Structures are given as C-alpha cells and as structure tokens.
Amino acid sequence: MSGAHIDVQTVGAPAEFQLMLKRNCSISPQALAWLLAFTACFSGAIGIAFALFGAWPVLPFAGLEIAALAAAFYVNGRHATDYERVALCDGMLEVEIRDADRVERYRLNPLWVRLVVSDAYRDMRLALRSHGREFEIGRHLDATGRVRLAKELGVRLGNVRIA
C-alpha cells in the first residue's frame, strides 16, 4: 500500500532503534459510519422511489448493496490498526506484528537473524529468518518503501541475504 509509512526512532543508546510500519488510514471510523449511513439512506430512498412506481424488485437489491458495503467497511475497519514494529532493545531484536485482532510477538538474538530479500517479478518481499522460522515484514509498504526498509534493516542488522 503506497499510503503506509515508516517511522524510525532512536530509543536509547545510538545502537538501539525502533521501526514502526503502519497503514495510512485516511478516514476515521466515525466518518466511515456517517458515510455508510448516508449511502444507506440515499440508496434506500432510491429503492423506495422505484418501488412506489411499481419496480419493487429494486428494493431488495438496494438492501444487498448496503449489506455488501457494510461488510467491506467492516473488513477494512478490522485492519485499520494493523502495524509491524521492529525494535532493538537490550541486545534483543523484538518484532511485533498486528493483523486484525491477532498480535504476534517475537524476541530474537539479532546476531542470528537474517533479513531475506526476494525480488520476484518486481514485487519485493522482505522476511526475517531465525532458527528455522521466517515471517514477512513490510507487507503494508509499496516497492519503494520496502527498498527503504531493507536498507535500514540491512544497516542495523548487517546481514542481508538476497533470495
């Protein structure tokens, strides 16, 4: 997603750092609810107007349209607060990944962590690998953001592997 951004923060000593990758949400949940309510009223009014002129089958389709829009808004809202946090604290690499309601936390020795960069058909994928486990990072970034993230992590970790 091109709207995602990277925040680099120095935490304590110059060697410690934190990367926070978040989605860029351009509309608040309240504004989204108002938009859904307005769309439901507008679509319902059109459906009722057609029903009054005898085209009553339009009304159920207006309801389905609003239900589908509400479902899409719900799914989008569940992922609005997704983030990835990578931090070097007290000599350990801490990775926290939030995806909807699920939060995964990893605490790894940075000397054993490898940043794996795979470039398949112009869609760069970044992953951290340690002790046989691998998890993707930078999922919310566009290609330019992933390149920036790979450079930043490569400098901090010093061990990049191109796959």
C-alpha positions in Angstrom: 0.0 0.0 0.0 1.5 3.3 -1.0 -0.1 5.1 1.9 1.9 3.2 4.5 4.8 4.9 6.2 8.0 4.1 8.1 8.9 5.8 11.4 12.5 5.3 12.6 13.1 6.3 16.2 16.3 6.1 18.2 15.3 4.6 21.5 18.3 4.9 23.8 21.9 4.3 23.0 22.9 5.1 19.4 22.9 1.4 18.5 19.3 0.9 19.7 16.4 1.7 17.3 12.7 1.1 16.5 10.9 0.8 13.2 7.2 1.2 13.2 5.3 0.4 10.0 1.6 1.4 9.9 -1.2 1.6 7.4 -2.2 5.1 6.5 -6.0 5.4 7.3 -7.4 8.4 5.5 -10.9 8.2 7.1 -11.8 7.9 10.8 -14.2 5.2 12.0 -16.9 7.9 12.8 -16.6 9.4 9.3 -16.9 5.9 7.8 -20.1 5.2 9.9 -21.6 8.5 8.6 -20.7 7.7 5.1 -22.3 4.3 5.4 -25.4 5.8 6.9 -25.7 8.5 4.2 -25.2 5.9 1.5 -27.8 3.6 3.1 -30.3 6.4 3.3 -29.7 7.6 -0.3 -29.8 4.1 -1.7 -32.9 3.2 0.4 -34.6 6.4 -0.9 -33.9 5.5 -4.5 -35.2 1.9 -3.9 -38.4 3.2 -2.2 -39.0 5.6 -5.1 -38.7 2.8 -7.6 -40.9 0.6 -5.5 -43.6 3.3 -5.5 -43.5 3.4 -9.3 -44.0 -0.4 -9.4 -40.4 -1.5 -9.8 -40.3 -3.2 -6.4 -37.5 -5.7 -7.2 -35.1 -2.8 -6.9 -35.6 -2.6 -3.2 -34.0 -5.9 -2.2 -31.0 -5.1 -4.4 -30.6 -1.8 -2.7 -30.5 -3.7 0.6 -28.0 -6.2 -0.7 -25.9 -3.3 -1.9 -25.8 -1.7 1.5 -25.1 -5.0 3.2 -22.1 -5.6 0.9 -20.8 -2.1 1.5 -21.2 -2.5 5.3 -19.3 -5.8 5.1 -16.5 -4.2 3.1 -16.3 -1.3 5.6 -16.2 -3.9 8.5 -13.3 -5.8 6.9 -11.4 -2.6 6.2 -12.0 -1.4 9.8 -10.6 -4.6 11.3 -7.3 -4.0 9.5 -7.2 -0.2 10.0 -4.8 -0.5 13.0 -2.5 -3.2 11.6 1.2 -2.5 12.2 4.6 -4.0 12.3 7.1 -2.9 14.9 10.8 -3.9 14.8 13.0 -2.8 17.7 16.4 -3.4 19.1 16.2 -3.3 22.9 18.5 -4.6 25.5 20.5 -6.5 22.9 17.5 -8.4 21.5 15.5 -7.9 18.3 11.8 -7.5 19.2 9.3 -8.0 16.4 5.6 -7.3 16.9 3.1 -7.9 14.1 -0.6 -7.0 14.4 -3.0 -8.3 11.8 -6.7 -7.5 12.6 -7.2 -8.9 16.2 -4.1 -11.2 16.2 -0.8 -9.9 17.6 2.4 -12.0 17.2 5.5 -11.2 19.2 9.0 -12.5 18.6 12.1 -11.9 20.6 15.3 -12.9 18.7 19.0 -12.6 19.0 20.0 -10.0 16.3 23.2 -11.9 15.6 21.2 -14.9 14.4 18.5 -13.0 12.5 18.9 -12.8 8.7 17.0 -10.3 6.5 15.9 -12.2 3.4 15.1 -10.2 0.3 13.4 -11.9 -2.6 12.6 -10.0 -5.7 10.1 -12.0 -7.7 8.6 -10.2 -10.8 9.2 -6.7 -9.4 7.3 -7.5 -6.2 10.0 -7.4 -3.5 9.3 -9.5 -0.4 11.1 -9.0 2.9 11.3 -11.6 5.7 13.2 -12.1 8.9 14.6 -15.6 9.4 16.0 -17.1 12.6 16.2 -20.7 13.8 14.1 -22.1 11.0 11.3 -19.6 11.5 10.5 -16.9 8.9 8.0 -14.2 8.9 7.3 -11.5 6.4 7.7 -7.8 7.2 6.9 -4.6 5.2 3.5 -6.0 4.0 1.9 -2.6 4.2 4.6 -0.8 2.1 4.9 -0.3 -1.6 8.1 -1.3 -3.5 9.9 2.0 -2.7 9.1 1.6 1.0 10.3 -2.0 1.0 13.6 -0.9 -0.5 14.0 1.8 2.2 13.1 -0.8 4.9 15.6 -3.3 3.5 18.3 -0.7 3.5 17.5 0.5 7.0 17.4 -3.1 8.4 20.5 -4.1 6.4 22.4 -1.3 8.1 21.1 -2.1 11.5 21.4 -5.9 11.3 24.3 -6.1 8.9 23.2 -9.4 7.4 21.1 -9.3 4.3 20.5 -12.4 2.2 19.2 -12.0 -1.4 17.0 -14.9 -2.4 
